[in-house]
Amino acid sequence: RKLLIRTLEQLDLADAETFQLLEASLTYIWHLLSKVHLDQLGTTLSRAGKQWYQLQCLLGATQLEQSERTLSHGKIETQA
């Protein structure tokens, strides 16, 4: 998790080309994160819990930026 966080922090995921190249991987990680229930880890998160939360924040911002970029280009995609 730590290495992944450091790597994602160094990438410009707001760049459309970079995001497109990593989209499949980011989507896979996002689906993994959806299975982590941070609210069940308690109020004092362990190091692992904090890292899961940090990944969720990084990818959540990425997903939001991509959605905004898609909408601003007039390409509304539906998810199955």
C-alpha positions as CSV (number, residue, x, y, z in Angstrom):
1,R,0.0,0.0,0.0
2,K,2.8,2.4,0.9
3,L,4.6,2.0,-2.4
4,L,1.4,2.3,-4.3
5,I,0.5,5.6,-2.4
6,R,4.0,7.0,-3.1
7,T,3.7,6.1,-6.8
8,L,0.2,7.6,-7.2
9,E,1.3,10.8,-5.5
10,Q,4.0,11.3,-8.0
11,L,1.8,10.8,-11.1
12,D,-0.2,13.5,-12.7
13,L,-3.5,11.6,-12.8
14,A,-5.3,14.8,-13.9
15,D,-3.5,14.4,-17.2
16,A,-5.9,12.7,-19.6
17,E,-3.2,10.6,-21.3
18,T,-1.7,9.4,-18.0
19,F,-5.1,8.6,-16.6
20,Q,-6.0,6.7,-19.8
21,L,-2.9,4.6,-19.6
22,L,-3.5,3.7,-16.0
23,E,-7.3,3.5,-16.1
24,A,-7.7,-0.3,-16.0
25,S,-5.3,-0.5,-13.0
26,L,-6.9,2.4,-11.2
27,T,-10.3,0.9,-11.7
28,Y,-9.1,-2.5,-10.3
29,I,-7.7,-0.8,-7.2
30,W,-10.9,1.2,-6.8
31,H,-12.9,-2.0,-6.8
32,L,-10.6,-3.5,-4.2
33,L,-11.0,-0.4,-2.1
34,S,-14.8,-0.7,-2.3
35,K,-14.4,-3.9,-0.3
36,V,-12.5,-2.3,2.5
37,H,-14.9,-1.0,5.2
38,L,-13.0,1.8,6.9
39,D,-15.9,2.5,9.2
40,Q,-15.4,-1.0,10.7
41,L,-11.8,-0.4,11.5
42,G,-12.7,1.8,14.5
43,T,-12.0,5.5,15.2
44,T,-8.2,4.9,15.8
45,L,-7.1,3.5,12.5
46,S,-4.0,1.2,12.3
47,R,-1.2,2.0,9.9
48,A,-2.9,-0.3,7.4
49,G,-6.2,1.4,7.9
50,K,-4.7,4.8,7.4
51,Q,-3.0,3.6,4.2
52,W,-6.3,2.2,2.9
53,Y,-8.0,5.5,3.7
54,Q,-5.2,7.5,1.9
55,L,-5.5,5.3,-1.2
56,Q,-9.2,5.8,-1.1
57,C,-8.7,9.6,-1.0
58,L,-6.2,9.6,-3.8
59,L,-8.4,7.5,-6.1
60,G,-11.6,9.2,-5.1
61,A,-10.1,12.5,-6.2
62,T,-9.0,10.9,-9.4
63,Q,-12.4,9.4,-10.1
64,L,-14.0,12.8,-9.5
65,E,-11.6,14.6,-11.8
66,Q,-12.1,12.0,-14.5
67,S,-15.9,12.4,-14.2
68,E,-15.6,16.1,-14.4
69,R,-13.3,15.9,-17.5
70,T,-15.7,13.5,-19.2
71,L,-18.7,15.7,-18.5
72,S,-16.8,18.8,-19.7
73,H,-16.0,17.1,-23.0
74,G,-19.7,16.2,-23.5
75,K,-19.0,12.4,-23.2
76,I,-21.4,11.1,-20.6
77,E,-20.7,7.5,-20.1
78,T,-23.0,5.2,-18.2
79,Q,-21.7,2.5,-15.8
80,A,-23.1,-1.0,-15.9
